[in-house]
């Protein structure tokens, strides 16, 4: 039996509220990320997820948690704030629907199963971007306006849960991968 969208949203709110209570018990980012992955992929069918966090100087967004397809390649990838899809979302505080993941991850997502679309949402608490949530699919144009709206409705609760846990100030000694820079195309003259 398929849940209605309202029931799905209600379940999401309940799970996020439970997450907020659990955060008081001192959970870590992998715990929060794992729970989000389980809950969100039931609400919005997807093949991968990434939580981008701003570095302390707010100059870069860094994948601090990844799950699903290519998770091992995505974890730790850094992008300048304002660059790529996640960086643009962090800077402009607007969601992006069905952008190509290659703009954030380059070749990392082109091997099978290739990630081909995304829904990327800012998580804002008290006027500050706490994180950027990105869900990815192997299908083109996999996400709908309804998916984006649902994530935007959950966004403030997710942001509070992450902020309350102090997860935005993760140990900066965590290994990060080099900042991804897309090279200009080299076509013969």
C-alpha positions as CSV (number, residue, x, y, z in Angstrom):
1,X,0.0,0.0,0.0
2,X,1.5,3.3,-1.0
3,X,1.3,6.2,1.5
4,X,-0.3,9.4,0.5
5,X,1.9,12.4,0.2
6,X,0.5,13.9,3.4
7,X,1.0,10.6,5.3
8,X,4.6,10.5,4.0
9,X,5.2,14.1,5.1
10,X,3.6,13.4,8.5
11,X,5.9,10.3,8.9
12,X,8.8,12.5,7.9
13,X,8.0,15.1,10.5
14,X,7.6,12.4,13.2
15,X,10.9,10.9,12.3
16,X,12.7,14.3,12.3
17,X,11.1,15.2,15.6
18,X,12.4,11.9,17.0
19,X,15.8,12.8,15.6
20,X,15.7,16.1,17.4
21,X,15.0,14.3,20.7
22,X,17.8,11.8,20.0
23,X,20.2,14.7,19.3
24,X,20.0,15.7,22.9
25,X,21.6,12.4,23.7
26,X,24.8,13.4,21.9
27,X,24.6,11.6,18.5
28,X,27.2,12.0,15.9
29,X,26.9,12.9,12.2
30,X,27.0,9.3,11.0
31,X,24.1,8.5,13.2
32,X,22.1,11.5,12.0
33,X,23.0,10.8,8.4
34,X,22.1,7.2,8.6
35,X,18.7,8.0,10.0
36,X,18.1,10.7,7.4
37,X,19.1,8.3,4.6
38,X,16.6,5.7,5.9
39,X,13.7,8.2,6.3
40,X,14.2,10.4,3.3
41,X,14.6,7.7,0.7
42,X,11.2,6.3,1.8
43,X,9.7,9.8,1.2
44,X,11.7,10.7,-2.0
45,X,12.9,7.7,-4.0
46,X,16.6,8.2,-4.6
47,X,19.9,6.3,-5.1
48,X,22.3,8.5,-3.1
49,X,22.4,11.3,-0.5
50,X,25.0,13.9,0.5
51,X,25.0,16.3,3.4
52,X,27.2,19.3,2.6
53,X,28.4,21.4,5.5
54,X,30.0,24.8,5.3
55,X,33.6,25.0,6.5
56,X,34.2,27.4,9.5
57,X,35.3,30.3,7.1
58,X,32.1,29.6,5.0
59,X,34.4,29.5,1.9
60,X,33.6,25.9,0.9
61,X,30.9,23.3,1.2
62,X,32.2,19.8,2.1
63,X,30.4,16.5,1.9
64,X,30.5,15.4,5.6
65,X,28.1,12.5,5.1
66,X,27.2,10.4,2.0
67,X,25.1,7.3,1.5
68,X,24.0,5.1,-1.4
69,X,25.6,4.9,-4.8
70,X,29.2,6.2,-4.9
71,X,29.1,7.2,-1.2
72,X,32.7,6.3,-0.8
73,X,33.7,8.6,-3.6
74,X,31.5,11.5,-2.5
75,X,32.4,11.7,1.2
76,X,34.9,14.6,1.8
77,X,34.5,16.3,-1.6
78,X,34.8,20.1,-1.2
79,X,33.5,22.8,-3.5
80,X,33.9,26.6,-3.2
81,X,30.8,28.2,-1.7
82,X,28.8,29.5,-4.6
83,X,30.3,27.0,-7.1
84,X,28.6,23.8,-8.3
85,X,25.0,23.0,-7.4
86,X,25.5,22.6,-3.6
87,X,27.7,25.7,-3.4
88,X,25.1,27.8,-5.3
89,X,22.3,26.5,-3.0
90,X,24.3,27.3,0.1
91,X,25.1,30.8,-1.1
92,X,21.6,31.6,-2.6
93,X,19.4,29.7,-0.1
94,X,17.2,28.4,-2.9
95,X,16.5,24.8,-3.8
96,X,17.5,23.3,-7.2
97,X,15.5,20.6,-8.9
98,X,16.9,18.0,-11.4
99,X,20.4,19.5,-11.8
100,X,23.1,17.1,-13.0
101,X,25.3,15.8,-10.1
102,X,28.4,16.0,-12.3
103,X,28.4,19.8,-11.6
104,X,29.3,18.9,-8.0
105,X,31.2,15.7,-8.4
106,X,32.6,15.5,-11.9
107,X,33.7,12.0,-13.0
108,X,33.0,10.6,-9.6
109,X,29.4,10.0,-10.5
110,X,29.7,9.0,-14.1
111,X,30.6,5.3,-13.6
112,X,27.8,2.8,-13.3
113,X,25.4,3.4,-11.8
114,X,25.7,7.0,-13.1
115,X,23.9,9.6,-11.0
116,X,21.9,11.8,-13.4
117,X,19.7,14.1,-11.5
118,X,19.4,15.7,-8.1
119,X,17.2,17.7,-5.7
120,X,19.3,20.0,-3.6
121,X,17.9,21.9,-0.6
122,X,19.4,24.4,1.9
123,X,18.9,23.6,5.5
124,X,18.6,27.0,7.3
125,X,18.3,27.7,11.0
126,X,18.1,31.2,12.5
127,X,19.0,32.7,9.2
128,X,22.2,30.7,8.8
129,X,22.7,27.8,6.4
130,X,23.5,24.8,8.6
131,X,23.9,22.4,5.7
132,X,22.9,21.5,2.2
133,X,20.9,18.3,1.6
134,X,21.2,16.7,-1.8
135,X,19.4,13.6,-3.0
136,X,20.5,11.9,-6.3
137,X,18.9,9.6,-8.8
138,X,20.2,7.4,-11.6
139,X,17.2,8.6,-13.7
140,X,17.1,11.8,-15.6
141,X,14.5,14.3,-14.3
142,X,13.7,11.9,-11.4
143,X,12.5,14.5,-9.0
144,X,9.3,16.6,-8.9
145,X,8.3,19.9,-7.5
146,X,6.4,17.9,-4.9
147,X,9.6,16.2,-3.8
148,X,11.4,19.6,-3.5
149,X,8.5,21.1,-1.6
150,X,8.4,18.2,0.8
151,X,12.2,18.5,1.5
152,X,11.8,22.3,1.9
153,X,9.1,21.7,4.5
154,X,11.3,19.3,6.4
155,X,14.4,21.6,5.9
156,X,14.0,23.8,9.0
157,X,13.5,20.8,11.3
158,X,16.5,19.1,9.8
159,X,18.6,22.2,10.2
160,X,17.6,22.6,13.9
161,X,18.4,18.9,14.5
162,X,21.9,19.4,12.9
163,X,22.5,22.7,14.7
164,X,21.3,21.4,18.1
165,X,23.7,18.5,17.7
166,X,26.6,20.8,17.1
167,X,27.2,18.8,13.9
168,X,28.1,21.9,11.9
169,X,31.3,22.2,13.9
170,X,32.6,18.8,13.1
171,X,36.3,18.1,13.7
172,X,38.0,19.9,10.8
173,X,40.7,17.2,10.8
174,X,38.3,15.0,9.0
175,X,40.0,14.1,5.7
176,X,38.6,16.2,2.8
177,X,39.2,15.5,-0.9
178,X,40.7,18.2,-3.0
179,X,38.4,21.0,-4.2
180,X,36.9,19.9,-7.5
181,X,37.7,22.2,-10.3
182,X,36.2,21.5,-13.7
183,X,38.7,22.0,-16.5
184,X,37.7,24.0,-19.6
185,X,36.9,21.8,-22.5
186,X,39.9,21.3,-24.8
187,X,38.7,21.3,-28.4
188,X,41.1,21.4,-31.3
189,X,41.3,24.8,-33.0
